[in-house]
């Protein structure tokens, strides 16, 4: 077979085949030890493919993810399965992956020099047309969002000796969304799975996920891409390996005895999801470099928000930082996207948190004068057809006693359209003046003092008090200047600032509902204060078909299997997104 005839552009518009020498392409490292570490990681990768997820399409918010106790509100799902299948089906109609594409003439433009190899064939043309057609609104969003990240990515790639155009790989991976989450459990701007991310120095645990921090993730991606290019010596193979894993590309080369990506793509060994990766990136580069030429003339490019760093102690609440900075919690949350919860990690004594530029000194001064107050907030739930007390309690992580008490209900009977008050614990922060106390603040405002003095009994612990009043241990410690929980003794008065305590004491942050199965019927037993209650008539779910989710299942494939809609499955199971996990039992049919 002849090698691919790559596009040659004459005149003022020039083309470069990314001839990067190993010297310039090598990631710059500060120590020889780190250099040896990267070599070792490369060898490890040969045994266990390090791969990322497929590209991102429409981004939608999800409510639960891989089972970790995280603030999932800040993840977005990448590429719903039905859209992926539609795209692959249309791509498949383009036919064979031509090894000799026809020459394509592009109008000459000054100052456009590609440093990534550009090929135009049927597959690339498919994505050029797709981005301008069916997926135009998504590509427009990606372009607008790219303004936040391109300068920083360009700096990292330039230092690493990588092609500038390669930065658009983040567009194909996540749509330039650092919160993107894929069905392959890959996360962030560069869609790292956990293993790969950790190999390249990213911290990933129940508190922090540095795959979601753009600058750290970009450094890891630059290191990984550099390693891949050093192995394969070809950017098409390198980015294909970024998607499928280097082991997969090694085996493809061995099987087909060629190092030409387009010849590899002719065969069936590589999945279509991997094959599409290269032409999709090429098309993205072509359009992103000259958006106006392809009809994208009204892009409102976003810009990065400048920030400063403030060192804070463990378990610092983001809401407290927001009050101290005079801004919104949402603003602090966006600046610190790597945090999976609304607190800083408990095991980092001096965590550096990002705050809006110009507010560092204000935050440092105000954090010392903040005091938390625990209170009760309320949401409204409108009863829908099929709702039961048990189902509503599971949705909002409440027990039955709390829900009934909050709504002055004496039975579990509900009416469609009925409005229920859903209580939840919330913490607000009061900024005290110099020498002021919470009690004094309430007295001056003419409000009832929310102070509760709890006399510590023999055998009691702060953990027990925390559960009784539904107040985090760390806040109790802050109220009482306790530095060591082991040194508190019986007889001491523990101060708690808890508003609306009559209801607050029975609110719980996690559901304690247990389930038992009898035949084809499922009953829910509500546990209150460690005791079992008999299920009410309204909590028995009868005449249902259940399905246990397996590896590889998606809501869409399960819906097709049982000939129902994904929307119905979400409704029957109180799912707020299409994200499901192996082992979960789903109602898939109601008789």
N, C-alpha and C positions, 0 to 999 in steps of 0.2 A: 504494500500500500504506500501511496505517496503521502508525505507529510501535509498537514493542513496548510492551505494557502491563506495566510493571515492577511488582513486588510492593510494595504499600504496607502497612506494619505500623503499627497504631494503638496508642493507650494508652501505657503506660510504655515499651514497646519501640519505638524510633524508627529510621527509615531515612534515610540520607543518600546522595545520588547523587554523592558525591565531587566536590563543586563546589570545585575547587582552582584558584585564580587563577594566572595565569602567574607573578605575583610570588612567591607562596608555593610554587608547584610548581618554580620554577627551582632547579637545583642550586646550592648556595652555593659560590662559588669565591673563592680567596684573591687571585687576580690577574686583571686584564683579559686578559692573554695566554692564560691557561688557558681563559677564557671563549671567546675567539676560536678556540682550538684545538678546543673541543667543537663550535662551529658548523661548522668545517671538516670535522670527522669526520662530522657529520650530512650534509653535502653529498657527501662521499665515499661514504657509505652508500647514497646514491641510485643510484650507478653499480654498486655491488657489494653485494648484499644481505648484511647482517650477521645471521647467524641462529644459534640455538642448537638443541640436540637436543630430541627429544621427551621426554616424561616418563619417570620411572624407576619400575620395578616391582620384583620380587624382585631383590635385589642379591647377586651371586655373585662370588667371587674369580676373577681371571683370571691367567694366567701370562705372556702376552706381549701387547703392544699395538701401537703404530704403527711399530714397527721401531727406535725409539730404544733405546739401551742404558740402561735404567732399571730400578729396583727395582719391577717390575710387581706384586709381591705386594701392594702397597698401593693398587692400583686395584680397583674393583669394576665389573662390567658392569651397565649399566642396561637394563632391559626386554628380556628375550629375545624373539626375533622371533615364536615361536609364541604367546606370551602377548599380544603386541601384536595379532596377527591375530585372536585369539579376542575380544579386547575390541572391536576395530573391527567385527567381524562382528555382535556383539550390539548395539553402538551403532547400526549401520545399520538394525536392525530397529525402531528407535523411529520411523522414518518421516521425514516432512519436518520441517525445522527451523522449527517454528511461529512465525509472526510475531505472533500474538495468543494467547499462552498463557492458559489458564484461571486465574482468580484463586485463589490458594492461601492458606488461612488458617494462620498459625503461632501457636501459643500464646504469649501475651504473657509476656515475661520482662523483669525490670528490669535496668538497667545494660548492655544490649546495644545498641550503636549501631554500625552498619556504616558505614565510610567508603569502601567499594567498592560499585559498583552491583550490587544483588542482583536476579536474575530467576529465576523458577521456571517451567520448561517441561519437556517430556518428556525432553530431553537432560540437564538438570540433575537431574531426578528419577532418571534412569537411574544417574547417578553417586552420588547419595545412597543408592540401593539397593545399588549395587555395593560401595561402601565399607563398608556395614553387613553385606554378604553375602559374596560370593566373595573379595573382597579385604580382608576385615576384619583378618586377621592382619598384613597389610602396613601398613594404615592405623594400626593400633595401634603398630607399630614406629616409624612416622614420627612419630606424636604423642610417643612417649617420647623419641625422638632430638631433637625440636624444642626441648626444654628447654635443650639446650646452646647453641643459636644464636639463639633468639628475642630475648633481651635486647639483644644486640649489633646484630642486624639492625634491631630497633625503633629503636635510637639513631640508626643511620645513616639510616634512612628518615625519621625525624622531622626530622633536620637538613636533609635534602634536600627536605622538603615533600611527601613521598609518602604515600599512604594506608597506614595501619597494616596493614590487612587484606591488602595486596598482598604482605606478607612470606611468605604461604603459597604464593606462586609457587615458592619454593624446595622446598616439599613436592612439588609437581607435577613440578618439574624433576628432582630427585635423591633425594627421600625424606629430605631433610636429611642427605645423606651427602656430605661434601666430597671423597671419593675416587671418586665415581661417574664412569663412562666409558661413553659411548654409541656406538652403531654409526655415528653421524655424526661421531665423533672429538671430541665435546664433552666437557668435563671439569669436575668440581667441583660445588659447592653450587648454582651458578647455570648450569651447563652451557654455558659459553662455548666456541665453537670458537676456534682459534688467532688468526685474523684479528681477530675482534671483541675478544677479550681484549687483544691487543696495542694495538688502537685506543684502548682505555680504560685503558692504562697498566699492564697486567699483564706481568710478565716470564715468558717461556716459552722455555726452551732445554733442552739435554740434562741440565742439573743442577738447575734450578729450574722449577717450574710453579706460579705464583702463583694460577692458577685453583683450586688445591686449598687455598689459604689462605683460610679463611672471611671474615675481616675485609677483606682486600684485595679479594677477589672481590665482596663485598657492596657496597663502595664503587663498584666498576666497574659492577655491576648497577644501582645507584641512578642513576648517571650515564646509563646507557643507557636505562633506563625513563623517566627524566625527559625525555630527548631525544625518545623516541617519543611521549610524551603531548603534548609541546609541538607536535609535527608534526600529530598526528591529532586532538587535543582530545577523545579518548574512550578510556576505559580498556580497553574490550573490544578495540578496534582496536589499542591499544598492546601489549597482551599477546599478541594474535594475531601482530603484527609481531615481537615478541620471539621467537616460535617460527618463523615462516616467513620473516622478513626484511621490512624496510620496503618494499623494492621490490615484493615480491609483493602486499602490501596496497594499495599505490598503484595497481598495475595492476588489482586487483580493483575498487577504487572507481571507476576510470575505465571499466571494462568494464560494471559494473552500474548506474553512475550513482547510487550511494547510499553514505552513510557509516554506515549501520546494520549492525552486525555480523550480526544475525540474517538480514537480507535478503541479505547477501553469502553467508552460509552456505547459503542456499537453492540457490544455483547450484553448478555442478560445478568451477568454476575453482580454488577452494581445496581442498587435500587434506583428507581426513577427519581425518588426524592433527592438522592445524591447527585444524579446526573443533571438535574435541573439547576443545581446550585451554581454551577459555573456560568451558563448562559444568563441566568437571572442576575448574577453579579455584574456581568459585562454590560447588560442592558441598563442596570441601575447606574453604573459609572457614566455611560454615554449620556444619559438624560440628566443626571445630577450635575455634570460638568457644564452642560449647556441647556438649562431648563427652559429658557424662553424659546429656543429653537423648536422644542417639542410641545409648545403650547402652555407651559407652566409659567405664566407671566405675572400672576398675582399672589406670589408666595410671601407671607408675612413671617419671615424667619425669626425664631425666638432667640433670645440671648441668655447666657448663663447668669445666674444670680450671684453677685459677689458676696463673700462671707468672711468671717473671722473665726478663730478657734478660741474656745474657753475650756479650761480644765475643770471638770466637775467630779464629785465623788461617786461611788457606786450607787446604782438604783436611783439616779436623779430622774425625776418625772419630767417628761418633755413639756407638759402643761405648766410646770413650775418655771421652766426656762422661758417659755413664751410670756408668762406674766412678768418675769424679771426683765425681759427684753422689750416689753410693751408691744408685742405682736401676737399673732394667732398661733395656736398649737399646730395647725395645718402647715404654716410656714416653716416652723422648726422641723416638722416631720419630713417635708420635702427636701430640706437641706441635709437631713441625716437619713437618707433612704436605706442605708445599710442596717439600721436598727429594725429588728423584727417586732419589737414591742414598743410601748410608749414610755420605756425607761431605758437608762443606760445599763450595761451589764453589771451584775453584782460582783464579778471576779476581776474587774479592772479598777484599781484604786484611783487612777487618774485618767479618766476617759476624756478625750478631746472632742467636744461637741461643736458643731458649726452653728453660728448665729449670724443674723444679717450684718452686713458690713456697717461699722460705726456703732455697734451696740455692745461690744465686748466689755468695756469698762462698766457700763450700766448693768449688764447681767452679773458681773463679778460682785458689784456692790449690793444689788438687790437680792441675790440668792440667799444671802445671810439673814435677810429680814422677812423671808417668806414663811408662813405657817399654813399647813393644810387643814381643811375642815371637811369632814365626811358628811355628805348629805344624800338625799334621795331624789333622783330625777324620774320622769315618767315619759314613756312613749305611748302612742295610741295604736291599738290593733283592731281592725274592723273584721268581725267574724265573717268567714266565707263558708260556702257550702262544704260540708265534710269536716269542718274544724271541730275539735273536741278540746276539753280542758287539758287532757294529757298531751295532745299534739302541740297546743300553744305553749305549754310549759316546757316541752322539749325544744321548741324553736327558740325560746328566749332564755333557756337555762334557769328556769324558776321551779320551785316546788308548788304543789297545788295549794297548800295553805297560804303561801304568800299571795298568789294570784287571786284567790277568793277573798282574802282580807282586803287587798288593795281596791277591790271593786264592790265590797259589801255584798258578796254573793253567798247564798246559803245552800246552793245546789250546783251540780255540774251541767245543768241544762243551759244550752246557748241558743240564741236566735240569729239567723242570718242577718247581717247588717248591724248587729250590736257592736258598740264601741267598748273596748276594754282598756283600762289603764295598765300599762306594763311598767312596773317599778324597776329601777336599776340603781346600783350604787355609783356615785360620782364623787370625785374629789375636786374641790375648788381651792384656790390658793389666795390667801389674804396677805397683802404687802403692808407690814407694820411699820410705823414710824419709829424713830430712835427711842428706846426705852418703853415702848408700848407693848401691851400683852393682848392676847385674844379676848380675855374676859373684859379688860378695860375698853377695848374696841366695841364690843357688844353693848356694854353699859352706856357708853357715850352715844351710841346709835339708838338707844331705847329699845333694844331687842332682847329677847330672852337668851340668856347665856346657854350655849349648847354644851357646856362643860359637864361631864359625868366623872365622878370620882369612884373608881372601882378599887375596893380594898382587896389586896391579894391574899387569897386563902392558902393554907398549907397544901402543897401538891399542885397548885395552879401554875401555869406557865403563860408566857406572852402568846404562845401559839394558841392556847385554849381561849384566851381573852380575844385574840384576833378573830377566831371563828365565831365566838359568841356575839360580838358586835360587828362582824363583817368588816374589819378594818385591817389593812396590811400591817404586819409586824414592824416593818421598817418605819411606818408612820407613827406607830405607838412609841417606838424608840425615840423618834425625833421630838414628839410632844414632851417626853419626860427626860430628855437628855441622857438616855441610857446608851452606854457604849458596849456593855457586856451583859448579855441576857442571863448569864450564869451567876451574876452577882446580885440579882434582885432577891429579896427575902419576903417571906409571908408577913403581912401586916402593913406593907407599903401601899400607899394610895397611888393608883395609876390614873393619870388624867387622860380623858378622851373627849375630843370635840366632835360630837356626833349629833347632827340635826335630824329631826323627824325620827327619833330613836324608836318610837312605838312600832313602826313598821320596819325600820332599818334592821333591827335585831333578827328578823326572820328571813331577810333577803339573802340569797346565796349566789355566789358568782359562778358556780358550776352546777350542772344538773346532777341529781343523785338518783334519777329514775333508773330502775333496773328492769330487765325484761325476762319473761319466761315464755316458752313456747309450748302450746298444747295442741297437738295435731296440726291442722292447717290454720288454726286461729292463734292470734298473738295477743297476749294480755300484758298490760303495763302495771307494775306495782310501784306506787309512789312511796319513797322512803322519806319520812319526816323525823328529824332528830334521832335517826338511827332505828326507828320503829317502822314496821310494815303496816301499810293501810290496805284494806281490801279495795280492789279496783271498782270504780263506779261503772254503771251501765254504759256511760258515754265513752269509756276508755277502751272498750273491747273492739278490736278491728276484725270483722268477720268477712268471710268470702273473698279472701285476697289471694293473689298468686305472688309468691316471693321468689327472688332471684339473688344468689350470692355472687357478687362481682368477682371476676377472675382477672388475672394478669392479661393486659392487652385489650380488655373491654373498654368501650366508651359508651356514653349515654345514647349516642346515635345508633351504634350497632345493636345495643340491647333493645332499643325501641323498634328497630327493623325486625329483630328476631321474634318479638312478641306482637308485632303488627299493631303497635300503638305509637303515639307521638312522643318525642322527647319532652315536649311541653307538659304532657300529662304525667309522665314519670316524675318530672321536677315538682309538679303540683302535689302529687300523691305522697311524695317523700319530703316535702318542705325543703327542697333544694333551691338555693339561690343562684346556682350556676350549673354548668355542665360537668364540673370537676367531681369525679368519683374515684374511689380507691379500692384495690383488691381486698376482699373480705367483708365489705359492706353489704348488708342485706337491703334490697330494694323491693318495694311494692311495684310490680310491673303490670298488674291487671286487677281491676275491680269488677266483680260480677254484680 
